[in-house]
Amino acid sequence: MTNPVAAVRTALLERGVADTVTVLDDEVPTAADAARMLDCDVAAIANSLVFNSGGSPLLILASGAARVDTKLVAAELGMDRIRRADADFVLTHTGQAIGGVAPVGHPAPIRTVLDRSLAGHPVLWAGAGDHRAMFSIGFEDLRRITSAVVMDVRAG
């Protein structure tokens, strides 16, 4: 099995963005932990959340300050229902464990949604394949390298 952090580094370079992966001294399993460690706003953390849509993965890159409204996202995408994926489903489709999932570096492309609220931050931080690795990127580059659809992921 490929090293997940190495896969993220390769994916970033292949997509024409800098390898900005930072490996932290401690694990950062939550957006709040990552924001504290990186000294940034929790809203600038792009959480990579994997959902199961009838057996197919859906990756939602949501602000660390947002709680995803699954009914809203499903309706916007014309899906009946989406639900949070279990650990095995996430690992199978991303090659990465929950808590360290990155927006890129997966075995195959995953349909991706990007939280519109992240556009308000000049620098975003996203997981880079494991519980200690993060990378920085701008909103437009993140949208481009993931081929994400930009939308509101929470009501209101």
Helices and strands as residue ranges (DSSP letters): H 4-14, E 22-23, H 31-38, G 42-44, E 45-53, E 56-63, H 70-77, E 83-84, H 87-94, E 111-115, G 116-120, E 124-127, E 133-137, H 139-146, E 149-151
